[in-house]
Amino acid sequence: MYTDPYDRAGRLSMDLFLSTRLVVDTGMNALGWSRERAMDYMREHTFESETQIKTESLRYSTDLPGQALAYKLGSRGIRELRERLRQELGARFDIKRFHQAVLGHGAMPLKVLEDHVRREMVDQSR
């Protein structure tokens, strides 16, 4: 998908950042890490600026505990759903319809989203 090595490096850097946020979020909110420990972890494992590190560590310590975990679980759930539907529908699977089904009706709990997308994809492909 990435023909330019810089684009691929950017994607990998973003994935590293998102994964590091997950570690910091659970470290502070489940394991009792201090904000300083979380910032040290981010300094060691990302290429983010000091401003970004301070902002993210504050975000997960007070503003949105558990958000990084929810983000990763949602991302994983959507990818797994896409693959299940791709296998189930075979040639009838349409990635554009999948994206429309996921994004077209706003935010909803993951289980509700799965049921909705399945209805949109399976019922319309018959």
C-alpha positions as CSV (number, residue, x, y, z in Angstrom):
1,M,0.0,0.0,0.0
2,Y,2.8,2.4,0.8
3,T,5.1,2.9,-2.2
4,D,7.2,5.7,-0.6
5,P,9.4,4.5,2.3
6,Y,8.8,7.8,4.1
7,D,5.0,7.2,4.0
8,R,5.5,3.8,5.5
9,A,7.8,5.2,8.2
10,G,5.1,7.7,9.0
11,R,2.5,5.0,9.4
12,L,4.8,3.0,11.6
13,S,5.6,6.1,13.7
14,M,1.9,6.7,14.2
15,D,1.3,3.1,15.2
16,L,4.2,3.4,17.6
17,F,2.6,6.6,19.1
18,L,-0.9,5.0,19.4
19,S,0.6,1.9,21.1
20,T,2.6,4.0,23.4
21,R,-0.5,6.0,24.4
22,L,-2.1,2.6,25.3
23,V,0.8,1.8,27.6
24,V,0.8,5.2,29.2
25,D,-3.0,5.2,29.7
26,T,-3.1,1.8,31.4
27,G,0.1,2.5,33.3
28,M,-1.3,5.7,34.9
29,N,-4.8,4.5,35.4
30,A,-4.4,0.9,36.2
31,L,-0.9,0.5,37.5
32,G,-0.5,3.9,39.4
33,W,2.3,5.3,37.3
34,S,3.1,9.0,38.0
35,R,2.8,11.5,35.2
36,E,6.6,11.8,35.1
37,R,7.0,8.1,34.6
38,A,4.5,8.2,31.8
39,M,6.3,11.1,30.1
40,D,9.7,9.3,30.5
41,Y,8.2,6.3,28.8
42,M,6.9,8.4,25.9
43,R,10.3,10.1,25.6
44,E,12.0,6.8,25.3
45,H,9.5,5.2,22.9
46,T,8.2,7.9,20.6
47,F,9.5,10.7,18.4
48,E,7.0,13.2,19.8
49,S,7.9,16.7,21.0
50,E,8.0,17.6,24.6
51,T,4.8,19.6,24.2
52,Q,3.0,16.6,22.7
53,I,4.3,14.3,25.5
54,K,3.1,16.8,28.2
55,T,-0.3,17.1,26.5
56,E,-0.8,13.4,26.0
57,S,0.3,12.5,29.5
58,L,-2.1,15.1,31.0
59,R,-4.9,13.8,28.8
60,Y,-4.6,10.3,30.0
61,S,-4.0,11.2,33.6
62,T,-7.1,13.4,34.1
63,D,-9.1,14.1,31.0
64,L,-9.9,10.7,29.3
65,P,-8.7,7.7,31.3
66,G,-9.3,4.5,29.2
67,Q,-9.6,6.4,25.9
68,A,-6.5,4.9,24.4
69,L,-7.7,1.4,25.3
70,A,-11.1,2.1,23.8
71,Y,-9.5,3.4,20.7
72,K,-7.3,0.3,20.2
73,L,-10.2,-2.1,21.0
74,G,-12.4,-0.3,18.5
75,S,-9.8,-0.3,15.9
76,R,-9.1,-4.0,16.4
77,G,-12.8,-4.8,16.4
78,I,-13.4,-3.0,13.1
79,R,-10.5,-4.7,11.4
80,E,-11.7,-8.1,12.6
81,L,-15.2,-7.4,11.4
82,R,-13.9,-6.3,8.0
83,E,-11.9,-9.5,7.6
84,R,-14.8,-11.8,8.7
85,L,-17.1,-10.1,6.2
86,R,-14.4,-10.2,3.5
87,Q,-14.2,-14.0,4.0
88,E,-17.9,-14.5,4.3
89,L,-18.9,-12.4,1.3
90,G,-15.9,-13.2,-0.9
91,A,-16.2,-11.3,-4.2
92,R,-19.4,-9.6,-3.0
93,F,-17.4,-7.7,-0.4
94,D,-17.2,-4.0,-1.2
95,I,-14.8,-2.0,0.8
96,K,-16.5,1.3,0.0
97,R,-19.8,-0.1,1.3
98,F,-18.1,-1.4,4.4
99,H,-16.6,2.1,5.1
100,Q,-20.0,3.7,4.5
101,A,-21.7,1.3,6.9
102,V,-19.1,1.9,9.6
103,L,-19.0,5.7,9.2
104,G,-22.4,6.6,7.8
105,H,-24.5,6.6,11.0
106,G,-22.3,8.2,13.6
107,A,-20.9,6.8,16.8
108,M,-22.3,3.7,18.4
109,P,-21.2,0.9,20.7
110,L,-19.0,-1.7,19.0
111,K,-21.5,-4.5,19.3
112,V,-24.2,-2.3,17.9
113,L,-21.9,-1.2,15.1
114,E,-21.0,-4.9,14.3
115,D,-24.7,-5.8,14.0
116,H,-25.4,-2.7,11.9
117,V,-22.5,-3.3,9.5
118,R,-23.4,-6.9,9.2
119,R,-27.0,-6.0,8.2
120,E,-25.8,-3.4,5.8
121,M,-23.3,-5.7,4.1
122,V,-24.9,-9.1,4.2
123,D,-28.5,-8.1,3.6
124,Q,-27.6,-5.8,0.7
125,S,-25.3,-8.2,-1.0
126,R,-28.0,-10.9,-1.4
